[in-house]
Amino acid sequence: MIIRGHHLLCMLGFKGLGYDEEFIKNMDKIVKKLKNDGDVFIKLVDNVDNICEQCPNNFSGVCKNEHHKDSIKEMDDAVLESIHIKPGESMKYSEIMANIKLFMTEDIMNGICRNCNWKEYGYCVDGLKNLR
Ligand code: SF4
């Protein structure tokens, strides 16, 4: 499976919201699969991933989400750097989660996600808190 850095945080707080029905169905499937099987190997990237696959903002493999003020690639890189993983690395989902628990903090997350439209719901930060 391929997952971009910032989606690791989105997945923590996923509560069935998303851009459209197809997007939600796909993300729900991915989140459930990873929740049930920490042995799944993930390649971490800073571009489109398996969640973007069904996104209406994905145009030929490029994210054209105009509501995002920040560079999404920079958000991916910032998340991965914070949890000590390099773009292109592959590892088990359970190992990634262990790094998130160890290195990701609410402050770091609030900084990286400061301009995200979904932030106001508070779901992602709640997801991080629930890991502890
Ligand atoms: S908005 Fe962009 S980064 Fe987010 S899922 Fe869609 S294509 Fe991927």
Backbone and ligand atoms as CSV (ligand in chain L), in Angstrom:
chain,resi,resn,atom,element,x,y,z
A,1,MET,N,N,0.845,-1.186,0.000
A,1,MET,CA,C,0.000,0.000,0.000
A,1,MET,C,C,0.893,1.254,0.000
A,2,ILE,N,N,0.407,2.313,-0.590
A,2,ILE,CA,C,1.166,3.567,-0.642
A,2,ILE,C,C,0.369,4.642,0.110
A,3,ILE,N,N,1.031,5.286,1.061
A,3,ILE,CA,C,0.349,6.318,1.856
A,3,ILE,C,C,1.241,7.562,1.923
A,4,ARG,N,N,0.644,8.728,1.685
A,4,ARG,CA,C,1.432,9.954,1.773
A,4,ARG,C,C,1.482,10.412,3.234
A,5,GLY,N,N,2.555,11.122,3.575
A,5,GLY,CA,C,2.817,11.460,4.978
A,5,GLY,C,C,1.642,12.042,5.746
A,6,HIS,N,N,1.016,13.099,5.208
A,6,HIS,CA,C,-0.004,13.762,6.038
A,6,HIS,C,C,-1.254,12.907,6.207
A,7,HIS,N,N,-1.469,11.938,5.307
A,7,HIS,CA,C,-2.644,11.067,5.459
A,7,HIS,C,C,-2.544,10.157,6.683
A,8,LEU,N,N,-1.328,9.971,7.201
A,8,LEU,CA,C,-1.201,9.182,8.443
A,8,LEU,C,C,-1.993,9.872,9.554
A,9,LEU,N,N,-1.936,11.218,9.558
A,9,LEU,CA,C,-2.665,11.965,10.593
A,9,LEU,C,C,-4.159,12.016,10.280
A,10,CYS,N,N,-4.500,12.168,8.991
A,10,CYS,CA,C,-5.933,12.175,8.614
A,10,CYS,C,C,-6.591,10.856,9.020
A,11,MET,N,N,-5.852,9.755,8.837
A,11,MET,CA,C,-6.438,8.443,9.137
A,11,MET,C,C,-6.722,8.285,10.628
A,12,LEU,N,N,-5.894,8.927,11.465
A,12,LEU,CA,C,-6.105,8.821,12.919
A,12,LEU,C,C,-7.484,9.350,13.307
A,13,GLY,N,N,-7.932,10.387,12.573
A,13,GLY,CA,C,-9.180,11.039,12.965
A,13,GLY,C,C,-10.339,10.746,12.036
A,14,PHE,N,N,-10.188,9.801,11.121
A,14,PHE,CA,C,-11.239,9.567,10.129
A,14,PHE,C,C,-12.556,9.124,10.782
A,15,LYS,N,N,-13.610,9.896,10.478
A,15,LYS,CA,C,-14.932,9.550,11.037
A,15,LYS,C,C,-15.973,9.530,9.940
A,16,GLY,N,N,-15.567,9.123,8.759
A,16,GLY,CA,C,-16.546,8.980,7.686
A,16,GLY,C,C,-16.836,10.250,6.900
A,17,LEU,N,N,-15.998,11.276,7.079
A,17,LEU,CA,C,-16.175,12.488,6.270
A,17,LEU,C,C,-15.176,12.468,5.120
A,18,GLY,N,N,-15.499,13.204,4.058
A,18,GLY,CA,C,-14.577,13.246,2.923
A,18,GLY,C,C,-15.130,14.066,1.790
A,19,TYR,N,N,-14.455,14.017,0.660
A,19,TYR,CA,C,-14.792,14.900,-0.469
A,19,TYR,C,C,-16.032,14.451,-1.235
A,20,ASP,N,N,-16.234,13.155,-1.356
A,20,ASP,CA,C,-17.467,12.638,-1.964
A,20,ASP,C,C,-17.624,11.158,-1.578
A,21,GLU,N,N,-18.696,10.555,-2.053
A,21,GLU,CA,C,-19.028,9.187,-1.646
A,21,GLU,C,C,-17.927,8.167,-1.972
A,22,GLU,N,N,-17.389,8.268,-3.188
A,22,GLU,CA,C,-16.348,7.322,-3.618
A,22,GLU,C,C,-15.092,7.479,-2.769
A,23,PHE,N,N,-14.753,8.745,-2.498
A,23,PHE,CA,C,-13.580,9.023,-1.667
A,23,PHE,C,C,-13.755,8.401,-0.279
A,24,ILE,N,N,-14.932,8.636,0.314
A,24,ILE,CA,C,-15.196,8.147,1.675
A,24,ILE,C,C,-15.153,6.618,1.716
A,25,LYS,N,N,-15.758,5.991,0.697
A,25,LYS,CA,C,-15.788,4.520,0.651
A,25,LYS,C,C,-14.357,3.955,0.602
A,26,ASN,N,N,-13.539,4.553,-0.243
A,26,ASN,CA,C,-12.161,4.097,-0.401
A,26,ASN,C,C,-11.344,4.325,0.879
A,27,MET,N,N,-11.505,5.506,1.461
A,27,MET,CA,C,-10.728,5.805,2.672
A,27,MET,C,C,-11.165,4.907,3.822
A,28,ASP,N,N,-12.455,4.676,3.917
A,28,ASP,CA,C,-12.985,3.805,4.962
A,28,ASP,C,C,-12.395,2.399,4.843
A,29,LYS,N,N,-12.308,1.911,3.609
A,29,LYS,CA,C,-11.757,0.574,3.359
A,29,LYS,C,C,-10.285,0.513,3.806
A,30,ILE,N,N,-9.525,1.535,3.457
A,30,ILE,CA,C,-8.100,1.565,3.802
A,30,ILE,C,C,-7.906,1.661,5.317
A,31,VAL,N,N,-8.662,2.561,5.951
A,31,VAL,CA,C,-8.519,2.740,7.408
A,31,VAL,C,C,-8.867,1.446,8.138
A,32,LYS,N,N,-9.965,0.792,7.711
A,32,LYS,CA,C,-10.378,-0.462,8.371
A,32,LYS,C,C,-9.330,-1.555,8.178
A,33,LYS,N,N,-8.794,-1.650,6.956
A,33,LYS,CA,C,-7.799,-2.691,6.667
A,33,LYS,C,C,-6.581,-2.517,7.581
A,34,LEU,N,N,-6.110,-1.274,7.702
A,34,LEU,CA,C,-4.907,-1.040,8.500
A,34,LEU,C,C,-5.177,-1.205,9.999
A,35,LYS,N,N,-6.385,-0.878,10.410
A,35,LYS,CA,C,-6.750,-1.038,11.816
A,35,LYS,C,C,-6.729,-2.525,12.198
A,36,ASN,N,N,-7.130,-3.352,11.231
A,36,ASN,CA,C,-7.239,-4.786,11.507
A,36,ASN,C,C,-5.963,-5.563,11.233
A,37,ASP,N,N,-5.004,-4.941,10.536
A,37,ASP,CA,C,-3.790,-5.683,10.188
A,37,ASP,C,C,-2.568,-4.762,10.178
A,38,GLY,N,N,-1.889,-4.729,11.307
A,38,GLY,CA,C,-0.701,-3.876,11.445
A,38,GLY,C,C,0.489,-4.388,10.652
A,39,ASP,N,N,0.370,-5.593,10.084
A,39,ASP,CA,C,1.489,-6.167,9.325
A,39,ASP,C,C,1.524,-5.701,7.864
A,40,VAL,N,N,0.511,-4.945,7.453
A,40,VAL,CA,C,0.492,-4.468,6.061
A,40,VAL,C,C,1.702,-3.555,5.819
A,41,PHE,N,N,2.420,-3.809,4.716
A,41,PHE,CA,C,3.574,-2.980,4.380
A,41,PHE,C,C,3.132,-1.720,3.666
A,42,ILE,N,N,3.662,-0.605,4.130
A,42,ILE,CA,C,3.291,0.692,3.575
A,42,ILE,C,C,4.536,1.369,3.019
A,43,LYS,N,N,4.430,1.895,1.818
A,43,LYS,CA,C,5.487,2.763,1.306
A,43,LYS,C,C,5.043,4.203,1.574
A,44,LEU,N,N,5.853,4.942,2.315
A,44,LEU,CA,C,5.506,6.322,2.647
A,44,LEU,C,C,6.002,7.259,1.551
A,45,VAL,N,N,5.130,8.142,1.098
A,45,VAL,CA,C,5.491,9.037,-0.007
A,45,VAL,C,C,5.064,10.475,0.298
A,46,ASP,N,N,5.503,11.401,-0.586
A,46,ASP,CA,C,5.051,12.791,-0.462
A,46,ASP,C,C,4.378,13.245,-1.765
A,47,ASN,N,N,3.611,12.306,-2.322
A,47,ASN,CA,C,2.766,12.637,-3.479
A,47,ASN,C,C,1.527,11.736,-3.430
A,48,VAL,N,N,0.798,11.634,-4.548
A,48,VAL,CA,C,-0.482,10.931,-4.474
A,48,VAL,C,C,-0.338,9.471,-4.015
A,49,ASP,N,N,-1.349,9.018,-3.276
A,49,ASP,CA,C,-1.299,7.683,-2.672
A,49,ASP,C,C,-2.600,6.907,-2.938
A,50,ASN,N,N,-2.799,5.824,-2.202
A,50,ASN,CA,C,-4.008,5.010,-2.403
A,50,ASN,C,C,-5.275,5.707,-1.908
A,51,ILE,N,N,-5.137,6.676,-1.023
A,51,ILE,CA,C,-6.314,7.439,-0.589
A,51,ILE,C,C,-6.682,8.465,-1.668
A,52,CYS,N,N,-5.678,9.093,-2.258
A,52,CYS,CA,C,-5.916,10.076,-3.347
A,52,CYS,C,C,-6.568,9.413,-4.565
A,53,GLU,N,N,-6.360,8.100,-4.702
A,53,GLU,CA,C,-6.845,7.369,-5.879
A,53,GLU,C,C,-8.298,7.689,-6.247
A,54,GLN,N,N,-9.148,7.821,-5.227
A,54,GLN,CA,C,-10.578,8.072,-5.491
A,54,GLN,C,C,-10.986,9.504,-5.166
A,55,CYS,N,N,-10.024,10.414,-5.160
A,55,CYS,CA,C,-10.339,11.792,-4.763
A,55,CYS,C,C,-10.698,12.649,-5.976
A,56,PRO,N,N,-11.773,13.445,-5.853
A,56,PRO,CA,C,-12.150,14.318,-6.974
A,56,PRO,C,C,-11.131,15.426,-7.235
A,57,ASN,N,N,-10.219,15.645,-6.303
A,57,ASN,CA,C,-9.176,16.669,-6.508
A,57,ASN,C,C,-7.936,16.113,-7.193
A,58,ASN,N,N,-7.937,14.811,-7.459
A,58,ASN,CA,C,-6.780,14.160,-8.078
A,58,ASN,C,C,-6.948,14.173,-9.601
A,59,PHE,N,N,-6.149,15.004,-10.251
A,59,PHE,CA,C,-6.215,15.089,-11.716
A,59,PHE,C,C,-4.947,14.488,-12.296
A,60,SER,N,N,-5.087,13.293,-12.868
A,60,SER,CA,C,-3.946,12.585,-13.470
A,60,SER,C,C,-2.752,12.521,-12.529
A,61,GLY,N,N,-3.034,12.185,-11.282
A,61,GLY,CA,C,-1.931,11.975,-10.336
A,61,GLY,C,C,-1.390,13.249,-9.722
A,62,VAL,N,N,-2.103,14.361,-9.907
A,62,VAL,CA,C,-1.662,15.609,-9.273
A,62,VAL,C,C,-2.812,16.160,-8.431
A,63,CYS,N,N,-2.517,16.502,-7.185
A,63,CYS,CA,C,-3.555,17.051,-6.305
A,63,CYS,C,C,-3.818,18.505,-6.680
A,64,LYS,N,N,-5.067,18.789,-7.013
A,64,LYS,CA,C,-5.423,20.175,-7.377
A,64,LYS,C,C,-6.405,20.737,-6.365
A,65,ASN,N,N,-6.197,20.409,-5.124
A,65,ASN,CA,C,-7.068,20.916,-4.071
A,65,ASN,C,C,-6.772,22.394,-3.844
A,66,GLU,N,N,-7.617,23.239,-4.375
A,66,GLU,CA,C,-7.346,24.676,-4.305
A,66,GLU,C,C,-7.682,25.274,-2.944
A,67,HIS,N,N,-8.343,24.475,-2.098
A,67,HIS,CA,C,-8.673,24.997,-0.771
A,67,HIS,C,C,-7.498,24.896,0.189
A,68,HIS,N,N,-6.468,24.182,-0.249
A,68,HIS,CA,C,-5.295,24.029,0.606
A,68,HIS,C,C,-4.340,25.181,0.365
A,69,LYS,N,N,-4.109,25.983,1.404
A,69,LYS,CA,C,-3.217,27.137,1.215
A,69,LYS,C,C,-1.764,26.682,1.224
A,70,ASP,N,N,-1.479,25.627,1.969
A,70,ASP,CA,C,-0.092,25.176,2.078
A,70,ASP,C,C,0.211,24.133,1.011
A,71,SER,N,N,1.496,23.922,0.773
A,71,SER,CA,C,1.914,22.860,-0.133
A,71,SER,C,C,1.652,21.523,0.551
A,72,ILE,N,N,0.894,20.675,-0.119
A,72,ILE,CA,C,0.559,19.390,0.490
A,72,ILE,C,C,1.800,18.514,0.591
A,73,LYS,N,N,2.698,18.644,-0.396
A,73,LYS,CA,C,3.964,17.891,-0.348
A,73,LYS,C,C,4.777,18.308,0.889
A,74,GLU,N,N,4.769,19.604,1.167
A,74,GLU,CA,C,5.508,20.072,2.351
A,74,GLU,C,C,4.893,19.515,3.632
A,75,MET,N,N,3.553,19.396,3.653
A,75,MET,CA,C,2.897,18.802,4.831
A,75,MET,C,C,3.326,17.336,4.976
A,76,ASP,N,N,3.345,16.615,3.844
A,76,ASP,CA,C,3.773,15.207,3.883
A,76,ASP,C,C,5.189,15.093,4.437
A,77,ASP,N,N,6.086,15.933,3.877
A,77,ASP,CA,C,7.489,15.872,4.303
A,77,ASP,C,C,7.633,16.225,5.781
A,78,ALA,N,N,6.851,17.223,6.231
A,78,ALA,CA,C,6.948,17.637,7.636
A,78,ALA,C,C,6.474,16.520,8.567
A,79,VAL,N,N,5.395,15.839,8.186
A,79,VAL,CA,C,4.905,14.724,9.023
A,79,VAL,C,C,5.960,13.618,9.066
A,80,LEU,N,N,6.467,13.252,7.900
A,80,LEU,CA,C,7.427,12.138,7.850
A,80,LEU,C,C,8.702,12.488,8.624
A,81,GLU,N,N,9.168,13.721,8.472
A,81,GLU,CA,C,10.379,14.121,9.197
A,81,GLU,C,C,10.131,14.073,10.714
A,82,SER,N,N,8.949,14.506,11.119
A,82,SER,CA,C,8.620,14.509,12.555
A,82,SER,C,C,8.616,13.107,13.145
A,83,ILE,N,N,8.253,12.124,12.336
A,83,ILE,CA,C,8.190,10.761,12.877
A,83,ILE,C,C,9.386,9.916,12.399
A,84,HIS,N,N,10.416,10.626,11.934
A,84,HIS,CA,C,11.708,9.995,11.621
A,84,HIS,C,C,11.623,8.930,10.523
A,85,ILE,N,N,10.855,9.251,9.498
A,85,ILE,CA,C,10.746,8.346,8.343
A,85,ILE,C,C,11.041,9.168,7.085
A,86,LYS,N,N,11.773,8.554,6.149
A,86,LYS,CA,C,12.093,9.292,4.909
A,86,LYS,C,C,11.095,8.924,3.801
A,87,PRO,N,N,10.735,9.899,2.945
A,87,PRO,CA,C,9.876,9.565,1.810
A,87,PRO,C,C,10.502,8.436,0.994
A,88,GLY,N,N,9.695,7.452,0.626
A,88,GLY,CA,C,10.198,6.320,-0.148
A,88,GLY,C,C,10.466,5.085,0.714
A,89,GLU,N,N,10.537,5.279,2.043
A,89,GLU,CA,C,10.764,4.126,2.944
A,89,GLU,C,C,9.506,3.266,3.023
A,90,SER,N,N,9.718,1.967,3.224
A,90,SER,CA,C,8.596,1.033,3.414
A,90,SER,C,C,8.724,0.355,4.763
A,91,MET,N,N,7.627,0.203,5.420
A,91,MET,CA,C,7.630,-0.508,6.705
A,91,MET,C,C,6.207,-0.940,7.066
A,92,LYS,N,N,6.130,-1.786,8.109
A,92,LYS,CA,C,4.810,-2.256,8.545
A,92,LYS,C,C,4.024,-1.093,9.155
A,93,TYR,N,N,2.700,-1.140,8.992
A,93,TYR,CA,C,1.852,-0.088,9.560
A,93,TYR,C,C,2.048,-0.002,11.079
A,94,SER,N,N,2.217,-1.144,11.732
A,94,SER,CA,C,2.396,-1.133,13.190
A,94,SER,C,C,3.679,-0.390,13.588
A,95,GLU,N,N,4.707,-0.487,12.747
A,95,GLU,CA,C,5.964,0.220,13.036
A,95,GLU,C,C,5.781,1.735,12.844
A,96,ILE,N,N,5.000,2.086,11.831
A,96,ILE,CA,C,4.730,3.518,11.607
A,96,ILE,C,C,3.961,4.080,12.800
A,97,MET,N,N,2.957,3.302,13.250
A,97,MET,CA,C,2.156,3.758,14.393
A,97,MET,C,C,3.023,3.926,15.642
A,98,ALA,N,N,4.003,3.037,15.805
A,98,ALA,CA,C,4.895,3.141,16.965
A,98,ALA,C,C,5.681,4.458,16.892
A,99,ASN,N,N,6.123,4.837,15.691
A,99,ASN,CA,C,6.848,6.106,15.540
A,99,ASN,C,C,5.927,7.307,15.791
A,100,ILE,N,N,4.671,7.190,15.342
A,100,ILE,CA,C,3.727,8.294,15.582
A,100,ILE,C,C,3.540,8.474,17.091
A,101,LYS,N,N,3.342,7.360,17.781
A,101,LYS,CA,C,3.137,7.439,19.236
A,101,LYS,C,C,4.336,8.070,19.929
A,102,LEU,N,N,5.528,7.708,19.440
A,102,LEU,CA,C,6.765,8.157,20.072
A,102,LEU,C,C,7.076,9.624,19.762
A,103,PHE,N,N,6.875,10.035,18.528
A,103,PHE,CA,C,7.406,11.334,18.102
A,103,PHE,C,C,6.367,12.412,17.794
A,104,MET,N,N,5.147,12.042,17.456
A,104,MET,CA,C,4.177,13.071,17.055
A,104,MET,C,C,3.531,13.675,18.303
A,105,THR,N,N,3.463,14.997,18.330
A,105,THR,CA,C,2.817,15.672,19.458
A,105,THR,C,C,1.682,16.555,18.923
A,106,GLU,N,N,0.810,16.975,19.834
A,106,GLU,CA,C,-0.288,17.868,19.433
A,106,GLU,C,C,0.248,19.171,18.863
A,107,ASP,N,N,1.326,19.678,19.476
A,107,ASP,CA,C,1.905,20.945,19.011
A,107,ASP,C,C,2.431,20.817,17.589
A,108,ILE,N,N,3.156,19.732,17.324
A,108,ILE,CA,C,3.695,19.531,15.974
A,108,ILE,C,C,2.534,19.425,14.986
A,109,MET,N,N,1.534,18.636,15.375
A,109,MET,CA,C,0.383,18.407,14.498
A,109,MET,C,C,-0.369,19.716,14.233
A,110,ASN,N,N,-0.585,20.511,15.265
A,110,ASN,CA,C,-1.289,21.783,15.094
A,110,ASN,C,C,-0.518,22.711,14.165
A,111,GLY,N,N,0.804,22.630,14.207
A,111,GLY,CA,C,1.627,23.455,13.326
A,111,GLY,C,C,1.513,23.002,11.880
A,112,ILE,N,N,1.684,21.710,11.653
A,112,ILE,CA,C,1.657,21.191,10.277
A,112,ILE,C,C,0.264,21.376,9.655
A,113,CYS,N,N,-0.770,21.157,10.457
A,113,CYS,CA,C,-2.143,21.142,9.925
A,113,CYS,C,C,-2.860,22.480,10.100
A,114,ARG,N,N,-2.112,23.541,10.443
A,114,ARG,CA,C,-2.761,24.811,10.830
A,114,ARG,C,C,-3.761,25.353,9.811
A,115,ASN,N,N,-3.501,25.140,8.524
A,115,ASN,CA,C,-4.404,25.697,7.502
A,115,ASN,C,C,-5.323,24.664,6.853
A,116,CYS,N,N,-5.387,23.472,7.427
A,116,CYS,CA,C,-6.228,22.428,6.823
A,116,CYS,C,C,-7.709,22.695,7.126
A,117,ASN,N,N,-8.541,22.522,6.109
A,117,ASN,CA,C,-9.980,22.762,6.282
A,117,ASN,C,C,-10.644,21.808,7.262
A,118,TRP,N,N,-10.038,20.630,7.446
A,118,TRP,CA,C,-10.658,19.623,8.315
A,118,TRP,C,C,-10.267,19.818,9.771
A,119,LYS,N,N,-9.284,20.698,10.012
A,119,LYS,CA,C,-8.733,20.844,11.366
A,119,LYS,C,C,-9.783,21.274,12.390
A,120,GLU,N,N,-10.709,22.163,11.942
A,120,GLU,CA,C,-11.685,22.719,12.884
A,120,GLU,C,C,-12.563,21.655,13.560
A,121,TYR,N,N,-12.686,20.497,12.917
A,121,TYR,CA,C,-13.497,19.424,13.527
A,121,TYR,C,C,-12.819,18.846,14.781
A,122,GLY,N,N,-11.484,18.926,14.802
A,122,GLY,CA,C,-10.739,18.421,15.959
A,122,GLY,C,C,-10.573,16.914,15.972
A,123,TYR,N,N,-11.044,16.233,14.927
A,123,TYR,CA,C,-11.010,14.759,14.914
A,123,TYR,C,C,-9.581,14.205,14.898
A,124,CYS,N,N,-8.703,14.853,14.148
A,124,CYS,CA,C,-7.342,14.302,13.971
A,124,CYS,C,C,-6.558,14.377,15.280
A,125,VAL,N,N,-6.644,15.539,15.943
A,125,VAL,CA,C,-5.949,15.673,17.231
A,125,VAL,C,C,-6.545,14.697,18.242
A,126,ASP,N,N,-7.871,14.534,18.215
A,126,ASP,CA,C,-8.512,13.540,19.103
A,126,ASP,C,C,-7.953,12.148,18.824
A,127,GLY,N,N,-7.764,11.850,17.544
A,127,GLY,CA,C,-7.216,10.545,17.164
A,127,GLY,C,C,-5.832,10.338,17.748
A,128,LEU,N,N,-5.027,11.390,17.739
A,128,LEU,CA,C,-3.679,11.294,18.309
A,128,LEU,C,C,-3.768,11.070,19.822
A,129,LYS,N,N,-4.665,11.848,20.470
A,129,LYS,CA,C,-4.835,11.703,21.932
A,129,LYS,C,C,-5.263,10.281,22.274
A,130,ASN,N,N,-6.123,9.700,21.452
A,130,ASN,CA,C,-6.634,8.348,21.737
A,130,ASN,C,C,-5.567,7.273,21.616
A,131,LEU,N,N,-4.446,7.608,20.966
A,131,LEU,CA,C,-3.354,6.618,20.870
A,131,LEU,C,C,-2.641,6.478,22.201
A,132,ARG,N,N,-2.806,7.488,23.057
A,132,ARG,CA,C,-2.005,7.519,24.280
A,132,ARG,C,C,-2.770,6.990,25.481
L,1,SF4,S1,S,-7.158,16.526,-1.624
L,1,SF4,FE1,FE,-5.211,16.024,-2.646
L,1,SF4,S2,S,-3.966,15.054,-1.017
L,1,SF4,FE2,FE,-6.085,15.032,-0.317
L,1,SF4,S3,S,-6.870,13.040,-0.946
L,1,SF4,FE3,FE,-7.372,14.515,-2.583
L,1,SF4,S4,S,-5.722,14.352,-4.068
L,1,SF4,FE4,FE,-5.005,13.423,-2.141
